[in-house]
């Protein structure tokens, strides 16, 4: 273990996959969209030209996270 807290944190994060990180963050949210809303939002994101792998190139968020939180909106107003 190094003396650098930032390096230690980055090493721990590197060992987690993106889906686990998103699930951990969603567990802290209280205003989650129901499954139908989330799926509808994700289907729109999947056909969007701003989707870059799993993230939105307009806002930088993971689309799985953003689509799962009820009070979040699409940065280009598609949902």
PyMOL Python script that loads the backbone (N, CA, C, O; Angstrom):
from pymol import cmd

cmd.read_pdbstr("""\
ATOM      1  N   UNK A   1       0.847  -1.187   0.000  1.00  0.00           N
ATOM      2  CA  UNK A   1       0.000   0.000   0.000  1.00  0.00           C
ATOM      3  C   UNK A   1       0.886   1.241   0.000  1.00  0.00           C
ATOM      4  O   UNK A   1       1.856   1.324   0.753  1.00  0.00           O
ATOM      5  N   UNK A   2       0.547   2.193  -0.842  1.00  0.00           N
ATOM      6  CA  UNK A   2       1.342   3.412  -0.924  1.00  0.00           C
ATOM      7  C   UNK A   2       0.868   4.414   0.121  1.00  0.00           C
ATOM      8  O   UNK A   2      -0.118   4.180   0.819  1.00  0.00           O
ATOM      9  N   UNK A   3       1.568   5.513   0.218  1.00  0.00           N
ATOM     10  CA  UNK A   3       1.183   6.586   1.133  1.00  0.00           C
ATOM     11  C   UNK A   3       0.240   7.581   0.481  1.00  0.00           C
ATOM     12  O   UNK A   3      -0.263   8.485   1.148  1.00  0.00           O
ATOM     13  N   UNK A   4      -0.005   7.429  -0.802  1.00  0.00           N
ATOM     14  CA  UNK A   4      -0.847   8.354  -1.553  1.00  0.00           C
ATOM     15  C   UNK A   4      -2.302   7.885  -1.512  1.00  0.00           C
ATOM     16  O   UNK A   4      -2.643   6.844  -2.073  1.00  0.00           O
ATOM     17  N   UNK A   5      -3.153   8.665  -0.841  1.00  0.00           N
ATOM     18  CA  UNK A   5      -4.566   8.279  -0.732  1.00  0.00           C
ATOM     19  C   UNK A   5      -5.254   8.287  -2.087  1.00  0.00           C
ATOM     20  O   UNK A   5      -6.086   7.426  -2.373  1.00  0.00           O
ATOM     21  N   UNK A   6      -4.911   9.250  -2.911  1.00  0.00           N
ATOM     22  CA  UNK A   6      -5.522   9.324  -4.237  1.00  0.00           C
ATOM     23  C   UNK A   6      -5.156   8.111  -5.088  1.00  0.00           C
ATOM     24  O   UNK A   6      -6.006   7.554  -5.781  1.00  0.00           O
ATOM     25  N   UNK A   7      -3.908   7.711  -5.034  1.00  0.00           N
ATOM     26  CA  UNK A   7      -3.465   6.532  -5.791  1.00  0.00           C
ATOM     27  C   UNK A   7      -4.157   5.276  -5.292  1.00  0.00           C
ATOM     28  O   UNK A   7      -4.571   4.430  -6.084  1.00  0.00           O
ATOM     29  N   UNK A   8      -4.281   5.157  -3.972  1.00  0.00           N
ATOM     30  CA  UNK A   8      -4.972   3.998  -3.401  1.00  0.00           C
ATOM     31  C   UNK A   8      -6.420   3.949  -3.866  1.00  0.00           C
ATOM     32  O   UNK A   8      -6.928   2.885  -4.219  1.00  0.00           O
ATOM     33  N   UNK A   9      -7.087   5.103  -3.868  1.00  0.00           N
ATOM     34  CA  UNK A   9      -8.486   5.168  -4.289  1.00  0.00           C
ATOM     35  C   UNK A   9      -8.616   4.795  -5.762  1.00  0.00           C
ATOM     36  O   UNK A   9      -9.517   4.044  -6.136  1.00  0.00           O
ATOM     37  N   UNK A  10      -7.726   5.313  -6.592  1.00  0.00           N
ATOM     38  CA  UNK A  10      -7.765   4.989  -8.021  1.00  0.00           C
ATOM     39  C   UNK A  10      -7.527   3.511  -8.264  1.00  0.00           C
ATOM     40  O   UNK A  10      -8.154   2.919  -9.142  1.00  0.00           O
ATOM     41  N   UNK A  11      -6.636   2.912  -7.504  1.00  0.00           N
ATOM     42  CA  UNK A  11      -6.397   1.472  -7.644  1.00  0.00           C
ATOM     43  C   UNK A  11      -7.630   0.670  -7.267  1.00  0.00           C
ATOM     44  O   UNK A  11      -7.950  -0.315  -7.931  1.00  0.00           O
ATOM     45  N   UNK A  12      -8.328   1.076  -6.210  1.00  0.00           N
ATOM     46  CA  UNK A  12      -9.552   0.381  -5.811  1.00  0.00           C
ATOM     47  C   UNK A  12     -10.623   0.521  -6.880  1.00  0.00           C
ATOM     48  O   UNK A  12     -11.311  -0.446  -7.207  1.00  0.00           O
ATOM     49  N   UNK A  13     -10.765   1.728  -7.426  1.00  0.00           N
ATOM     50  CA  UNK A  13     -11.767   1.956  -8.465  1.00  0.00           C
ATOM     51  C   UNK A  13     -11.452   1.172  -9.732  1.00  0.00           C
ATOM     52  O   UNK A  13     -12.366   0.707 -10.412  1.00  0.00           O
ATOM     53  N   UNK A  14     -10.196   1.023 -10.051  1.00  0.00           N
ATOM     54  CA  UNK A  14      -9.800   0.279 -11.243  1.00  0.00           C
ATOM     55  C   UNK A  14     -10.203  -1.179 -11.146  1.00  0.00           C
ATOM     56  O   UNK A  14     -10.375  -1.843 -12.169  1.00  0.00           O
ATOM     57  N   UNK A  15     -10.356  -1.682  -9.946  1.00  0.00           N
ATOM     58  CA  UNK A  15     -10.730  -3.080  -9.753  1.00  0.00           C
ATOM     59  C   UNK A  15     -12.241  -3.297  -9.798  1.00  0.00           C
ATOM     60  O   UNK A  15     -12.699  -4.440  -9.814  1.00  0.00           O
ATOM     61  N   UNK A  16     -13.013  -2.227  -9.820  1.00  0.00           N
ATOM     62  CA  UNK A  16     -14.470  -2.339  -9.933  1.00  0.00           C
ATOM     63  C   UNK A  16     -14.877  -2.089 -11.377  1.00  0.00           C
ATOM     64  O   UNK A  16     -14.241  -1.305 -12.081  1.00  0.00           O
ATOM     65  N   UNK A  17     -15.919  -2.745 -11.809  1.00  0.00           N
ATOM     66  CA  UNK A  17     -16.373  -2.443 -13.159  1.00  0.00           C
ATOM     67  C   UNK A  17     -17.405  -1.315 -13.120  1.00  0.00           C
ATOM     68  O   UNK A  17     -17.930  -0.973 -12.060  1.00  0.00           O
ATOM     69  N   UNK A  18     -17.683  -0.750 -14.284  1.00  0.00           N
ATOM     70  CA  UNK A  18     -18.565   0.407 -14.355  1.00  0.00           C
ATOM     71  C   UNK A  18     -19.962   0.113 -13.818  1.00  0.00           C
ATOM     72  O   UNK A  18     -20.562   0.945 -13.137  1.00  0.00           O
ATOM     73  N   UNK A  19     -20.471  -1.072 -14.128  1.00  0.00           N
ATOM     74  CA  UNK A  19     -21.821  -1.411 -13.673  1.00  0.00           C
ATOM     75  C   UNK A  19     -21.882  -1.458 -12.147  1.00  0.00           C
ATOM     76  O   UNK A  19     -22.864  -1.002 -11.561  1.00  0.00           O
ATOM     77  N   UNK A  20     -20.868  -1.992 -11.503  1.00  0.00           N
ATOM     78  CA  UNK A  20     -20.841  -2.020 -10.042  1.00  0.00           C
ATOM     79  C   UNK A  20     -20.797  -0.612  -9.467  1.00  0.00           C
ATOM     80  O   UNK A  20     -21.462  -0.326  -8.472  1.00  0.00           O
ATOM     81  N   UNK A  21     -20.013   0.276 -10.093  1.00  0.00           N
ATOM     82  CA  UNK A  21     -19.938   1.662  -9.627  1.00  0.00           C
ATOM     83  C   UNK A  21     -21.279   2.365  -9.770  1.00  0.00           C
ATOM     84  O   UNK A  21     -21.697   3.104  -8.878  1.00  0.00           O
ATOM     85  N   UNK A  22     -21.950   2.136 -10.887  1.00  0.00           N
ATOM     86  CA  UNK A  22     -23.266   2.747 -11.101  1.00  0.00           C
ATOM     87  C   UNK A  22     -24.267   2.215 -10.086  1.00  0.00           C
ATOM     88  O   UNK A  22     -25.045   2.982  -9.519  1.00  0.00           O
ATOM     89  N   UNK A  23     -24.253   0.916  -9.854  1.00  0.00           N
ATOM     90  CA  UNK A  23     -25.164   0.324  -8.870  1.00  0.00           C
ATOM     91  C   UNK A  23     -24.903   0.871  -7.470  1.00  0.00           C
ATOM     92  O   UNK A  23     -25.845   1.119  -6.717  1.00  0.00           O
ATOM     93  N   UNK A  24     -23.634   1.060  -7.114  1.00  0.00           N
ATOM     94  CA  UNK A  24     -23.320   1.633  -5.810  1.00  0.00           C
ATOM     95  C   UNK A  24     -23.877   3.045  -5.686  1.00  0.00           C
ATOM     96  O   UNK A  24     -24.451   3.402  -4.657  1.00  0.00           O
ATOM     97  N   UNK A  25     -23.709   3.847  -6.734  1.00  0.00           N
ATOM     98  CA  UNK A  25     -24.213   5.225  -6.691  1.00  0.00           C
ATOM     99  C   UNK A  25     -25.740   5.244  -6.671  1.00  0.00           C
ATOM    100  O   UNK A  25     -26.340   6.053  -5.963  1.00  0.00           O
ATOM    101  N   UNK A  26     -26.369   4.362  -7.440  1.00  0.00           N
ATOM    102  CA  UNK A  26     -27.840   4.317  -7.450  1.00  0.00           C
ATOM    103  C   UNK A  26     -28.399   3.914  -6.085  1.00  0.00           C
ATOM    104  O   UNK A  26     -29.506   4.315  -5.724  1.00  0.00           O
ATOM    105  N   UNK A  27     -27.649   3.134  -5.340  1.00  0.00           N
ATOM    106  CA  UNK A  27     -28.124   2.731  -4.014  1.00  0.00           C
ATOM    107  C   UNK A  27     -28.216   3.923  -3.067  1.00  0.00           C
ATOM    108  O   UNK A  27     -28.875   3.838  -2.031  1.00  0.00           O
ATOM    109  N   UNK A  28     -27.567   5.027  -3.410  1.00  0.00           N
ATOM    110  CA  UNK A  28     -27.615   6.241  -2.588  1.00  0.00           C
ATOM    111  C   UNK A  28     -28.746   7.176  -3.009  1.00  0.00           C
ATOM    112  O   UNK A  28     -29.075   8.119  -2.291  1.00  0.00           O
ATOM    113  N   UNK A  29     -29.333   6.916  -4.163  1.00  0.00           N
ATOM    114  CA  UNK A  29     -30.412   7.762  -4.682  1.00  0.00           C
ATOM    115  C   UNK A  29     -31.751   7.338  -4.082  1.00  0.00           C
ATOM    116  O   UNK A  29     -31.942   6.168  -3.752  1.00  0.00           O
ATOM    117  N   UNK A  30     -32.662   8.274  -3.942  1.00  0.00           N
ATOM    118  CA  UNK A  30     -33.976   7.954  -3.391  1.00  0.00           C
ATOM    119  C   UNK A  30     -35.104   8.150  -4.389  1.00  0.00           C
ATOM    120  O   UNK A  30     -36.232   7.734  -4.126  1.00  0.00           O
ATOM    121  N   UNK A  31     -34.834   8.764  -5.512  1.00  0.00           N
ATOM    122  CA  UNK A  31     -35.869   9.073  -6.488  1.00  0.00           C
ATOM    123  C   UNK A  31     -35.604   8.314  -7.787  1.00  0.00           C
ATOM    124  O   UNK A  31     -35.292   8.915  -8.815  1.00  0.00           O
ATOM    125  N   UNK A  32     -35.730   6.982  -7.730  1.00  0.00           N
ATOM    126  CA  UNK A  32     -35.423   6.160  -8.891  1.00  0.00           C
ATOM    127  C   UNK A  32     -36.636   5.986  -9.798  1.00  0.00           C
ATOM    128  O   UNK A  32     -37.771   5.887  -9.333  1.00  0.00           O
ATOM    129  N   UNK A  33     -36.373   5.953 -11.084  1.00  0.00           N
ATOM    130  CA  UNK A  33     -37.428   5.724 -12.069  1.00  0.00           C
ATOM    131  C   UNK A  33     -37.818   4.251 -12.035  1.00  0.00           C
ATOM    132  O   UNK A  33     -36.998   3.389 -11.719  1.00  0.00           O
ATOM    133  N   UNK A  34     -39.083   3.970 -12.365  1.00  0.00           N
ATOM    134  CA  UNK A  34     -39.473   2.564 -12.427  1.00  0.00           C
ATOM    135  C   UNK A  34     -38.856   1.943 -13.687  1.00  0.00           C
ATOM    136  O   UNK A  34     -38.357   2.649 -14.563  1.00  0.00           O
ATOM    137  N   UNK A  35     -38.902   0.637 -13.756  1.00  0.00           N
ATOM    138  CA  UNK A  35     -38.215  -0.103 -14.823  1.00  0.00           C
ATOM    139  C   UNK A  35     -38.686   0.311 -16.221  1.00  0.00           C
ATOM    140  O   UNK A  35     -37.870   0.393 -17.139  1.00  0.00           O
ATOM    141  N   UNK A  36     -39.988   0.574 -16.398  1.00  0.00           N
ATOM    142  CA  UNK A  36     -40.507   0.964 -17.714  1.00  0.00           C
ATOM    143  C   UNK A  36     -39.930   2.304 -18.165  1.00  0.00           C
ATOM    144  O   UNK A  36     -39.534   2.456 -19.321  1.00  0.00           O
ATOM    145  N   UNK A  37     -39.883   3.268 -17.259  1.00  0.00           N
ATOM    146  CA  UNK A  37     -39.338   4.589 -17.584  1.00  0.00           C
ATOM    147  C   UNK A  37     -37.856   4.462 -17.921  1.00  0.00           C
ATOM    148  O   UNK A  37     -37.388   5.032 -18.906  1.00  0.00           O
ATOM    149  N   UNK A  38     -37.128   3.721 -17.112  1.00  0.00           N
ATOM    150  CA  UNK A  38     -35.696   3.534 -17.346  1.00  0.00           C
ATOM    151  C   UNK A  38     -35.448   2.890 -18.704  1.00  0.00           C
ATOM    152  O   UNK A  38     -34.580   3.342 -19.450  1.00  0.00           O
ATOM    153  N   UNK A  39     -36.190   1.851 -19.034  1.00  0.00           N
ATOM    154  CA  UNK A  39     -36.008   1.162 -20.315  1.00  0.00           C
ATOM    155  C   UNK A  39     -36.351   2.071 -21.494  1.00  0.00           C
ATOM    156  O   UNK A  39     -35.669   2.044 -22.518  1.00  0.00           O
ATOM    157  N   UNK A  40     -37.404   2.872 -21.355  1.00  0.00           N
ATOM    158  CA  UNK A  40     -37.768   3.799 -22.424  1.00  0.00           C
ATOM    159  C   UNK A  40     -36.660   4.833 -22.646  1.00  0.00           C
ATOM    160  O   UNK A  40     -36.291   5.127 -23.783  1.00  0.00           O
ATOM    161  N   UNK A  41     -36.142   5.374 -21.553  1.00  0.00           N
ATOM    162  CA  UNK A  41     -35.053   6.345 -21.653  1.00  0.00           C
ATOM    163  C   UNK A  41     -33.806   5.718 -22.271  1.00  0.00           C
ATOM    164  O   UNK A  41     -33.173   6.314 -23.144  1.00  0.00           O
ATOM    165  N   UNK A  42     -33.458   4.524 -21.820  1.00  0.00           N
ATOM    166  CA  UNK A  42     -32.269   3.854 -22.358  1.00  0.00           C
ATOM    167  C   UNK A  42     -32.408   3.572 -23.852  1.00  0.00           C
ATOM    168  O   UNK A  42     -31.437   3.699 -24.598  1.00  0.00           O
ATOM    169  N   UNK A  43     -33.597   3.193 -24.291  1.00  0.00           N
ATOM    170  CA  UNK A  43     -33.783   2.909 -25.719  1.00  0.00           C
ATOM    171  C   UNK A  43     -33.574   4.177 -26.551  1.00  0.00           C
ATOM    172  O   UNK A  43     -33.049   4.113 -27.663  1.00  0.00           O
ATOM    173  N   UNK A  44     -33.980   5.315 -26.017  1.00  0.00           N
ATOM    174  CA  UNK A  44     -33.740   6.593 -26.702  1.00  0.00           C
ATOM    175  C   UNK A  44     -32.238   6.883 -26.738  1.00  0.00           C
ATOM    176  O   UNK A  44     -31.703   7.287 -27.771  1.00  0.00           O
ATOM    177  N   UNK A  45     -31.567   6.677 -25.616  1.00  0.00           N
ATOM    178  CA  UNK A  45     -30.121   6.913 -25.543  1.00  0.00           C
ATOM    179  C   UNK A  45     -29.357   6.013 -26.518  1.00  0.00           C
ATOM    180  O   UNK A  45     -28.387   6.452 -27.136  1.00  0.00           O
ATOM    181  N   UNK A  46     -29.786   4.771 -26.656  1.00  0.00           N
ATOM    182  CA  UNK A  46     -29.077   3.832 -27.527  1.00  0.00           C
ATOM    183  C   UNK A  46     -29.100   4.245 -28.992  1.00  0.00           C
ATOM    184  O   UNK A  46     -28.223   3.859 -29.764  1.00  0.00           O
ATOM    185  N   UNK A  47     -30.102   5.029 -29.376  1.00  0.00           N
ATOM    186  CA  UNK A  47     -30.171   5.481 -30.761  1.00  0.00           C
ATOM    187  C   UNK A  47     -29.643   6.914 -30.935  1.00  0.00           C
ATOM    188  O   UNK A  47     -29.722   7.473 -32.029  1.00  0.00           O
ATOM    189  N   UNK A  48     -29.117   7.495 -29.885  1.00  0.00           N
ATOM    190  CA  UNK A  48     -28.656   8.881 -29.924  1.00  0.00           C
ATOM    191  C   UNK A  48     -27.231   8.978 -30.493  1.00  0.00           C
ATOM    192  O   UNK A  48     -26.367   8.174 -30.141  1.00  0.00           O
ATOM    193  N   UNK A  49     -26.991   9.953 -31.362  1.00  0.00           N
ATOM    194  CA  UNK A  49     -25.642  10.110 -31.922  1.00  0.00           C
ATOM    195  C   UNK A  49     -24.604  10.583 -30.888  1.00  0.00           C
ATOM    196  O   UNK A  49     -23.403  10.513 -31.147  1.00  0.00           O
ATOM    197  N   UNK A  50     -25.050  11.052 -29.748  1.00  0.00           N
ATOM    198  CA  UNK A  50     -24.130  11.519 -28.708  1.00  0.00           C
ATOM    199  C   UNK A  50     -23.726  10.424 -27.726  1.00  0.00           C
ATOM    200  O   UNK A  50     -22.940  10.667 -26.810  1.00  0.00           O
ATOM    201  N   UNK A  51     -24.260   9.222 -27.916  1.00  0.00           N
ATOM    202  CA  UNK A  51     -23.859   8.094 -27.068  1.00  0.00           C
ATOM    203  C   UNK A  51     -22.449   7.665 -27.463  1.00  0.00           C
ATOM    204  O   UNK A  51     -22.178   7.386 -28.631  1.00  0.00           O
ATOM    205  N   UNK A  52     -21.567   7.615 -26.487  1.00  0.00           N
ATOM    206  CA  UNK A  52     -20.181   7.201 -26.712  1.00  0.00           C
ATOM    207  C   UNK A  52     -19.896   6.058 -25.756  1.00  0.00           C
ATOM    208  O   UNK A  52     -19.581   6.281 -24.586  1.00  0.00           O
ATOM    209  N   UNK A  53     -20.006   4.847 -26.250  1.00  0.00           N
ATOM    210  CA  UNK A  53     -19.923   3.636 -25.448  1.00  0.00           C
ATOM    211  C   UNK A  53     -21.041   3.693 -24.401  1.00  0.00           C
ATOM    212  O   UNK A  53     -22.207   3.549 -24.768  1.00  0.00           O
ATOM    213  N   UNK A  54     -20.742   3.893 -23.139  1.00  0.00           N
ATOM    214  CA  UNK A  54     -21.785   3.904 -22.111  1.00  0.00           C
ATOM    215  C   UNK A  54     -22.074   5.309 -21.579  1.00  0.00           C
ATOM    216  O   UNK A  54     -22.845   5.478 -20.634  1.00  0.00           O
ATOM    217  N   UNK A  55     -21.451   6.307 -22.191  1.00  0.00           N
ATOM    218  CA  UNK A  55     -21.619   7.668 -21.681  1.00  0.00           C
ATOM    219  C   UNK A  55     -22.218   8.603 -22.719  1.00  0.00           C
ATOM    220  O   UNK A  55     -22.167   8.353 -23.924  1.00  0.00           O
ATOM    221  N   UNK A  56     -22.782   9.676 -22.217  1.00  0.00           N
ATOM    222  CA  UNK A  56     -23.335  10.730 -23.061  1.00  0.00           C
ATOM    223  C   UNK A  56     -22.232  11.754 -23.321  1.00  0.00           C
ATOM    224  O   UNK A  56     -21.653  12.288 -22.375  1.00  0.00           O
ATOM    225  N   UNK A  57     -21.939  12.028 -24.570  1.00  0.00           N
ATOM    226  CA  UNK A  57     -20.874  12.981 -24.867  1.00  0.00           C
ATOM    227  C   UNK A  57     -21.315  14.426 -24.664  1.00  0.00           C
ATOM    228  O   UNK A  57     -20.480  15.330 -24.705  1.00  0.00           O
ATOM    229  N   UNK A  58     -22.595  14.663 -24.448  1.00  0.00           N
ATOM    230  CA  UNK A  58     -23.077  16.018 -24.162  1.00  0.00           C
ATOM    231  C   UNK A  58     -22.859  16.391 -22.702  1.00  0.00           C
ATOM    232  O   UNK A  58     -22.444  17.512 -22.410  1.00  0.00           O
ATOM    233  N   UNK A  59     -23.129  15.473 -21.781  1.00  0.00           N
ATOM    234  CA  UNK A  59     -23.027  15.806 -20.353  1.00  0.00           C
ATOM    235  C   UNK A  59     -21.974  14.981 -19.623  1.00  0.00           C
ATOM    236  O   UNK A  59     -21.598  15.326 -18.502  1.00  0.00           O
ATOM    237  N   UNK A  60     -21.492  13.904 -20.229  1.00  0.00           N
ATOM    238  CA  UNK A  60     -20.454  13.088 -19.621  1.00  0.00           C
ATOM    239  C   UNK A  60     -20.952  12.026 -18.660  1.00  0.00           C
ATOM    240  O   UNK A  60     -20.146  11.309 -18.068  1.00  0.00           O
ATOM    241  N   UNK A  61     -22.258  11.909 -18.490  1.00  0.00           N
ATOM    242  CA  UNK A  61     -22.789  10.940 -17.530  1.00  0.00           C
ATOM    243  C   UNK A  61     -22.842   9.540 -18.129  1.00  0.00           C
ATOM    244  O   UNK A  61     -22.816   9.358 -19.346  1.00  0.00           O
ATOM    245  N   UNK A  62     -22.917   8.563 -17.239  1.00  0.00           N
ATOM    246  CA  UNK A  62     -23.236   7.203 -17.670  1.00  0.00           C
ATOM    247  C   UNK A  62     -24.730   7.176 -17.929  1.00  0.00           C
ATOM    248  O   UNK A  62     -25.512   7.527 -17.045  1.00  0.00           O
ATOM    249  N   UNK A  63     -25.146   6.768 -19.120  1.00  0.00           N
ATOM    250  CA  UNK A  63     -26.566   6.804 -19.454  1.00  0.00           C
ATOM    251  C   UNK A  63     -27.379   5.853 -18.578  1.00  0.00           C
ATOM    252  O   UNK A  63     -28.552   6.119 -18.317  1.00  0.00           O
ATOM    253  N   UNK A  64     -26.786   4.755 -18.121  1.00  0.00           N
ATOM    254  CA  UNK A  64     -27.503   3.848 -17.232  1.00  0.00           C
ATOM    255  C   UNK A  64     -27.855   4.549 -15.920  1.00  0.00           C
ATOM    256  O   UNK A  64     -28.945   4.348 -15.385  1.00  0.00           O
ATOM    257  N   UNK A  65     -26.950   5.362 -15.405  1.00  0.00           N
ATOM    258  CA  UNK A  65     -27.229   6.109 -14.176  1.00  0.00           C
ATOM    259  C   UNK A  65     -28.280   7.178 -14.427  1.00  0.00           C
ATOM    260  O   UNK A  65     -29.294   7.228 -13.730  1.00  0.00           O
ATOM    261  N   UNK A  66     -28.050   8.020 -15.403  1.00  0.00           N
ATOM    262  CA  UNK A  66     -28.944   9.164 -15.651  1.00  0.00           C
ATOM    263  C   UNK A  66     -30.368   8.694 -15.960  1.00  0.00           C
ATOM    264  O   UNK A  66     -31.335   9.299 -15.499  1.00  0.00           O
ATOM    265  N   UNK A  67     -30.495   7.636 -16.726  1.00  0.00           N
ATOM    266  CA  UNK A  67     -31.826   7.150 -17.093  1.00  0.00           C
ATOM    267  C   UNK A  67     -32.554   6.514 -15.913  1.00  0.00           C
ATOM    268  O   UNK A  67     -33.776   6.366 -15.948  1.00  0.00           O
ATOM    269  N   UNK A  68     -31.823   6.140 -14.875  1.00  0.00           N
ATOM    270  CA  UNK A  68     -32.412   5.466 -13.719  1.00  0.00           C
ATOM    271  C   UNK A  68     -32.915   6.409 -12.636  1.00  0.00           C
ATOM    272  O   UNK A  68     -33.660   5.992 -11.749  1.00  0.00           O
ATOM    273  N   UNK A  69     -32.519   7.671 -12.698  1.00  0.00           N
ATOM    274  CA  UNK A  69     -32.912   8.636 -11.668  1.00  0.00           C
ATOM    275  C   UNK A  69     -34.052   9.480 -12.223  1.00  0.00           C
ATOM    276  O   UNK A  69     -33.913  10.137 -13.255  1.00  0.00           O
ATOM    277  N   UNK A  70     -35.172   9.452 -11.528  1.00  0.00           N
ATOM    278  CA  UNK A  70     -36.403  10.067 -12.033  1.00  0.00           C
ATOM    279  C   UNK A  70     -36.257  11.552 -12.337  1.00  0.00           C
ATOM    280  O   UNK A  70     -36.775  12.014 -13.354  1.00  0.00           O
ATOM    281  N   UNK A  71     -35.580  12.305 -11.500  1.00  0.00           N
ATOM    282  CA  UNK A  71     -35.524  13.757 -11.716  1.00  0.00           C
ATOM    283  C   UNK A  71     -34.419  14.199 -12.681  1.00  0.00           C
ATOM    284  O   UNK A  71     -34.236  15.399 -12.885  1.00  0.00           O
ATOM    285  N   UNK A  72     -33.682  13.263 -13.274  1.00  0.00           N
ATOM    286  CA  UNK A  72     -32.663  13.601 -14.272  1.00  0.00           C
ATOM    287  C   UNK A  72     -33.343  13.772 -15.627  1.00  0.00           C
ATOM    288  O   UNK A  72     -34.379  13.165 -15.898  1.00  0.00           O
ATOM    289  N   UNK A  73     -32.750  14.596 -16.461  1.00  0.00           N
ATOM    290  CA  UNK A  73     -33.284  14.856 -17.797  1.00  0.00           C
ATOM    291  C   UNK A  73     -32.178  14.658 -18.832  1.00  0.00           C
ATOM    292  O   UNK A  73     -30.993  14.771 -18.517  1.00  0.00           O
ATOM    293  N   UNK A  74     -32.566  14.369 -20.034  1.00  0.00           N
ATOM    294  CA  UNK A  74     -31.637  14.289 -21.154  1.00  0.00           C
ATOM    295  C   UNK A  74     -31.072  15.690 -21.417  1.00  0.00           C
ATOM    296  O   UNK A  74     -31.834  16.657 -21.430  1.00  0.00           O
ATOM    297  N   UNK A  75     -29.776  15.820 -21.623  1.00  0.00           N
ATOM    298  CA  UNK A  75     -29.201  17.153 -21.853  1.00  0.00           C
ATOM    299  C   UNK A  75     -29.643  17.805 -23.168  1.00  0.00           C
ATOM    300  O   UNK A  75     -29.476  19.011 -23.346  1.00  0.00           O
ATOM    301  N   UNK A  76     -30.201  17.016 -24.082  1.00  0.00           N
ATOM    302  CA  UNK A  76     -30.708  17.600 -25.329  1.00  0.00           C
ATOM    303  C   UNK A  76     -32.221  17.398 -25.450  1.00  0.00           C
ATOM    304  O   UNK A  76     -32.781  17.431 -26.546  1.00  0.00           O
ATOM    305  N   UNK A  77     -32.863  17.190 -24.310  1.00  0.00           N
ATOM    306  CA  UNK A  77     -34.330  17.138 -24.202  1.00  0.00           C
ATOM    307  C   UNK A  77     -35.009  16.042 -25.020  1.00  0.00           C
ATOM    308  O   UNK A  77     -36.112  16.242 -25.531  1.00  0.00           O
ATOM    309  N   UNK A  78     -34.360  14.893 -25.146  1.00  0.00           N
ATOM    310  CA  UNK A  78     -35.016  13.761 -25.832  1.00  0.00           C
ATOM    311  C   UNK A  78     -35.947  13.015 -24.887  1.00  0.00           C
ATOM    312  O   UNK A  78     -36.856  12.320 -25.342  1.00  0.00           O
ATOM    313  N   UNK A  79     -35.737  13.147 -23.574  1.00  0.00           N
ATOM    314  CA  UNK A  79     -36.655  12.599 -22.573  1.00  0.00           C
ATOM    315  C   UNK A  79     -36.595  13.430 -21.319  1.00  0.00           C
ATOM    316  O   UNK A  79     -37.294  13.137 -20.350  1.00  0.00           O
TER     317      UNK A  79
END
""", "prot")
cmd.dss("prot")
cmd.show_as("cartoon", "prot")
cmd.util.cbc("prot")
cmd.orient("prot")
